Amino acid sequence: MINSGVSQIKKVPTEHVQTAIAKKVTPETPKGFQLPEGWIFNIMQHYCDSLKVPVEYIYDVGMNESGWKNPNDSNFIQGPDYVPRETSHGDLQMINPTWRIWAKRLNLKHKNRKNLLIACIAYQRYCYDIGGNWEKARYIYARGKWKPKSQWTKLEKRFMNKMDFEKY
């Protein structure tokens, strides 16, 4: 689960996120890493490209957090607040306080699978800007602020060691 990081959030530049949201989702052909087929992955590719976040990094975070269940489930259109039960916090497991902060900053009106993904990608970018690399971004995303590896708990070591940060 994501710590909201409220104490760290000052003013987030969102103009590039708003531009990405306004564009039609048309993913670019990825270089190297190939996403599996799935509706959610097409959206992910677009926003990762727009926000300069490695798509493979976001894919790996999602594998770590939720396993990307039902990637073709676009039922979020059944209602403005629909989120599949298995992913009540989204594929990247954004907790409600963090969602409220980022939804407001990004002008996202409805909590659904797509908007949760957009908010998570934007928050990951923000964490990267704070930490300066994707390993620190992942830790900040999960825990709210960076701690040296020597201070990590067993749980933190386990989820952090599931990813190879040298490839991002």
C-alpha positions in Angstrom: 0.0 0.0 0.0 1.1 3.5 -0.7 1.9 5.9 2.1 0.3 9.2 1.2 3.5 11.2 1.6 1.4 14.2 2.5 4.2 15.9 4.4 6.4 15.7 1.2 3.8 17.0 -1.3 4.1 20.7 -1.8 3.1 21.9 -5.2 3.2 19.3 -7.9 3.7 20.5 -11.5 0.8 18.9 -13.3 0.7 20.7 -16.7 2.4 17.7 -18.4 -0.1 15.3 -16.7 -3.1 17.4 -17.8 -1.7 17.4 -21.4 -1.4 13.6 -21.3 -4.9 13.2 -19.9 -6.4 15.4 -22.6 -4.7 13.4 -25.4 -6.4 10.4 -27.0 -4.8 7.2 -25.8 -2.7 6.0 -28.7 0.3 4.1 -27.3 3.7 4.4 -29.1 5.5 1.2 -30.1 7.6 0.3 -27.1 11.3 -0.1 -27.5 12.8 -3.3 -26.1 10.3 -4.4 -23.4 7.0 -5.5 -24.8 3.8 -5.3 -22.6 1.4 -8.1 -22.7 -1.9 -7.6 -24.5 -4.6 -5.9 -22.5 -6.7 -2.8 -22.4 -5.1 -1.5 -19.2 -1.6 -1.9 -20.7 -2.5 0.3 -23.7 -3.5 3.1 -21.3 -0.4 2.5 -19.2 1.9 2.8 -22.2 0.4 6.2 -23.1 0.7 7.8 -19.7 4.2 6.3 -19.0 5.4 7.8 -22.3 3.8 11.2 -21.6 5.2 11.4 -18.1 8.6 9.9 -18.9 8.2 6.9 -16.6 9.7 3.6 -17.8 6.7 1.4 -18.7 8.6 -1.7 -17.6 9.0 -0.1 -14.2 5.3 0.5 -13.8 4.5 -3.0 -15.1 6.9 -4.5 -12.5 5.4 -2.4 -9.7 1.9 -3.6 -10.7 3.2 -7.2 -10.8 4.5 -6.7 -7.3 1.4 -5.0 -6.0 -1.5 -6.8 -7.7 -0.3 -9.1 -10.5 -2.3 -7.1 -13.1 -5.5 -9.2 -12.7 -7.9 -9.1 -15.6 -6.0 -6.7 -17.9 -8.9 -6.5 -20.4 -11.5 -5.6 -17.8 -12.6 -2.1 -18.8 -15.8 -2.3 -16.8 -14.9 1.0 -15.1 -17.4 2.5 -17.6 -20.3 0.8 -15.7 -20.4 3.8 -13.4 -18.2 6.7 -12.3 -17.0 5.0 -9.2 -16.7 1.4 -10.4 -13.4 -0.3 -9.5 -13.0 -4.1 -9.9 -13.2 -5.7 -6.4 -9.9 -7.4 -6.7 -8.2 -4.1 -7.3 -10.2 -1.8 -5.0 -7.1 0.4 -4.7 -6.1 0.0 -8.4 -3.5 -2.1 -10.0 -0.7 -0.2 -8.2 -2.5 -0.2 -4.9 -2.9 3.5 -4.2 -4.6 4.1 -0.8 -7.5 6.4 -0.4 -5.7 9.4 1.2 -3.1 9.4 -1.6 -5.8 9.0 -4.2 -7.7 12.0 -2.9 -4.5 14.2 -3.0 -3.6 13.1 -6.5 -7.1 13.1 -7.9 -7.5 16.7 -6.8 -4.1 17.7 -8.2 -4.8 16.0 -11.6 -8.4 17.0 -11.7 -9.6 13.4 -11.9 -13.2 13.3 -11.0 -14.0 9.6 -10.6 -12.1 6.8 -8.9 -11.9 4.1 -11.5 -9.2 1.8 -12.8 -8.0 4.2 -15.5 -7.8 7.2 -13.2 -6.2 5.2 -10.4 -3.5 4.2 -12.9 -3.0 7.8 -14.1 -2.7 9.0 -10.5 -0.3 6.2 -9.6 2.0 6.9 -12.6 2.0 10.6 -11.8 2.8 9.9 -8.2 5.6 7.5 -9.2 7.1 10.3 -11.3 6.8 12.6 -8.3 8.6 10.0 -6.1 11.3 9.8 -8.7 11.8 13.5 -8.7 12.2 13.4 -4.9 14.5 10.3 -4.8 16.4 10.8 -8.1 16.3 7.1 -9.2 13.6 4.4 -9.6 14.7 2.3 -6.6 14.2 5.3 -4.3 11.0 6.2 -6.1 9.6 2.7 -5.5 10.5 2.8 -1.8 9.0 6.3 -1.4 5.9 5.2 -3.2 5.4 2.3 -0.8 6.6 4.0 2.4 6.3 7.7 2.0 9.9 8.6 2.5 13.3 7.0 1.7 15.3 5.0 4.3 18.8 3.6 3.8 18.8 -0.1 2.9 20.4 -0.9 6.2 17.2 0.3 8.0 14.7 -1.7 5.8 12.4 -4.2 7.5 12.2 -7.8 6.2 9.0 -6.9 4.5 10.6 -3.9 2.8 13.6 -6.0 1.7 11.2 -8.6 0.3 9.1 -6.3 -1.9 12.1 -4.2 -3.0 14.2 -7.2 -4.0 11.4 -8.4 -6.4 12.5 -5.7 -8.8 15.8 -5.3 -10.8 16.3 -1.5 -10.6 19.3 -1.5 -12.9 17.1 -2.1 -15.9 15.1 1.2 -15.6 
